[in-house]
Amino acid sequence: MNNAEQILVIIVSSVLAIFLIFLIVAVVYIIKVLRQVSRVTAQAERAAINVESAADLLGRAASPLGLLKIISGIVDQVNKSKDRKGR
C-alpha cells in the first residue's frame, strides 16, 4: 500500500469510529425517551381507568338519584294539589 491508501484507510476508519460513538449515544437517548413514553402511557392508562370507574360509579348513582328526583317531584305535585283543594 502506498501512503495515499493508508491515509484514506485512516480517515475512513476514523469517520466510522465517530459515527459508531454517535450512534451509541443516540441509542442511549432513544432508550431513555422510550422509557419516559412508557411511563407516560402507563399513567394515562391509570387515569383512564380511574375516570372510567368514576363515570361508572356516577352512572350507578345517577339512576337511583334520578328515580328519587322523579318521586320527589310527584310527591311535591301531590302536596301542591292537596294544598289547592284544601283552600
KOLPAKOL-251689 format. One record per residue (C-alpha): residue in three letters; residue number from 1; y, z, x. Coordinates in nm, 4 decimals, decimal comma. Example, Ala and Ser with C-alpha at 12.3 -4.5 7.8 and 13.67 -1.06 7.14 Angstrom:
+-----+-----+----------+----------+----------+
: res :   n :       c2 :       c3 :       c1 :
+-----+-----+----------+----------+----------+
: ala :   1 :  -0,4500 :   0,7800 :   1,2300 :
: ser :   2 :  -0,1060 :   0,7140 :   1,3670 :
+-----+-----+----------+----------+----------+
END
This chain:
+-----+-----+----------+----------+----------+
: res :   n :       c2 :       c3 :       c1 :
+-----+-----+----------+----------+----------+
: met :   1 :   0,0000 :   0,0000 :   0,0000 :
: asn :   2 :   0,3425 :  -0,0694 :   0,1195 :
: asn :   3 :   0,6460 :   0,1507 :   0,0779 :
: ala :   4 :   0,7732 :  -0,0108 :  -0,2465 :
: glu :   5 :   0,4441 :   0,0526 :  -0,4225 :
: gln :   6 :   0,4360 :   0,4143 :  -0,3076 :
: ile :   7 :   0,7914 :   0,4699 :  -0,4273 :
: leu :   8 :   0,7069 :   0,3169 :  -0,7673 :
: val :   9 :   0,3966 :   0,5372 :  -0,7987 :
: ile :  10 :   0,6021 :   0,8475 :  -0,7171 :
: ile :  11 :   0,8713 :   0,7503 :  -0,9704 :
: val :  12 :   0,6186 :   0,6758 :  -1,2462 :
: ser :  13 :   0,4241 :   0,9969 :  -1,1831 :
: ser :  14 :   0,7476 :   1,1997 :  -1,1830 :
: val :  15 :   0,8600 :   1,0464 :  -1,5133 :
: leu :  16 :   0,5178 :   1,1108 :  -1,6654 :
: ala :  17 :   0,5269 :   1,4735 :  -1,5474 :
: ile :  18 :   0,8734 :   1,5187 :  -1,7019 :
: phe :  19 :   0,7544 :   1,3673 :  -2,0311 :
: leu :  20 :   0,4472 :   1,5912 :  -2,0253 :
: ile :  21 :   0,6621 :   1,9027 :  -1,9802 :
: phe :  22 :   0,8982 :   1,7844 :  -2,2550 :
: leu :  23 :   0,6035 :   1,7185 :  -2,4862 :
: ile :  24 :   0,4589 :   2,0665 :  -2,4258 :
: val :  25 :   0,7931 :   2,2296 :  -2,5051 :
: ala :  26 :   0,8331 :   2,0145 :  -2,8168 :
: val :  27 :   0,4839 :   2,1051 :  -2,9410 :
: val :  28 :   0,5579 :   2,4757 :  -2,8940 :
: tyr :  29 :   0,8765 :   2,4457 :  -3,1020 :
: ile :  30 :   0,6980 :   2,2403 :  -3,3681 :
: ile :  31 :   0,4291 :   2,5081 :  -3,3962 :
: lys :  32 :   0,6973 :   2,7772 :  -3,4363 :
: val :  33 :   0,8708 :   2,5749 :  -3,7086 :
: leu :  34 :   0,5421 :   2,5153 :  -3,8909 :
: arg :  35 :   0,4655 :   2,8874 :  -3,8853 :
: gln :  36 :   0,8073 :   2,9606 :  -4,0362 :
: val :  37 :   0,7490 :   2,6951 :  -4,3018 :
: ser :  38 :   0,4142 :   2,8541 :  -4,3769 :
: arg :  39 :   0,5804 :   3,1949 :  -4,4223 :
: val :  40 :   0,8463 :   3,0480 :  -4,6486 :
: thr :  41 :   0,5891 :   2,8732 :  -4,8655 :
: ala :  42 :   0,3857 :   3,1936 :  -4,8903 :
: gln :  43 :   0,6964 :   3,3831 :  -5,0024 :
: ala :  44 :   0,7763 :   3,1076 :  -5,2520 :
: glu :  45 :   0,4233 :   3,1307 :  -5,3922 :
: arg :  46 :   0,4547 :   3,5078 :  -5,4289 :
: ala :  47 :   0,7907 :   3,4671 :  -5,6011 :
: ala :  48 :   0,6482 :   3,2050 :  -5,8358 :
: ile :  49 :   0,3573 :   3,4330 :  -5,9222 :
: asn :  50 :   0,5981 :   3,7215 :  -5,9897 :
: val :  51 :   0,8175 :   3,5021 :  -6,2098 :
: glu :  52 :   0,5133 :   3,3731 :  -6,3930 :
: ser :  53 :   0,3810 :   3,7225 :  -6,4577 :
: ala :  54 :   0,7259 :   3,8385 :  -6,5724 :
: ala :  55 :   0,7518 :   3,5411 :  -6,8074 :
: asp :  56 :   0,4051 :   3,6157 :  -6,9406 :
: leu :  57 :   0,4990 :   3,9799 :  -6,9939 :
: leu :  58 :   0,8197 :   3,8804 :  -7,1734 :
: gly :  59 :   0,6254 :   3,6320 :  -7,3813 :
: arg :  60 :   0,3831 :   3,9014 :  -7,4859 :
: ala :  61 :   0,6671 :   4,1433 :  -7,5620 :
: ala :  62 :   0,8711 :   3,8829 :  -7,7451 :
: ser :  63 :   0,6086 :   3,8291 :  -8,0131 :
: pro :  64 :   0,5998 :   4,1929 :  -8,1313 :
: leu :  65 :   0,9766 :   4,2230 :  -8,0924 :
: gly :  66 :   1,0302 :   3,9084 :  -8,2942 :
: leu :  67 :   0,7980 :   4,0354 :  -8,5640 :
: leu :  68 :   0,9743 :   4,3710 :  -8,5600 :
: lys :  69 :   1,3107 :   4,1969 :  -8,5922 :
: ile :  70 :   1,1890 :   3,9964 :  -8,8905 :
: ile :  71 :   1,0503 :   4,3074 :  -9,0563 :
: ser :  72 :   1,3735 :   4,4996 :  -8,9940 :
: gly :  73 :   1,5683 :   4,2069 :  -9,1389 :
: ile :  74 :   1,3549 :   4,2167 :  -9,4529 :
: val :  75 :   1,3983 :   4,5941 :  -9,4812 :
: asp :  76 :   1,7758 :   4,5539 :  -9,4425 :
: gln :  77 :   1,7837 :   4,2902 :  -9,7132 :
: val :  78 :   1,5802 :   4,5093 :  -9,9474 :
: asn :  79 :   1,8115 :   4,8035 :  -9,8803 :
: lys :  80 :   2,1185 :   4,5882 :  -9,9445 :
: ser :  81 :   1,9755 :   4,4603 : -10,2700 :
: lys :  82 :   1,8910 :   4,8191 : -10,3797 :
: asp :  83 :   2,2472 :   4,9265 : -10,2970 :
: arg :  84 :   2,3880 :   4,6418 : -10,5071 :
: lys :  85 :   2,1623 :   4,7273 : -10,8024 :
: gly :  86 :   2,2443 :   5,0962 : -10,7765 :
: arg :  87 :   2,6212 :   5,0389 : -10,8118 :
+-----+-----+----------+----------+----------+
END
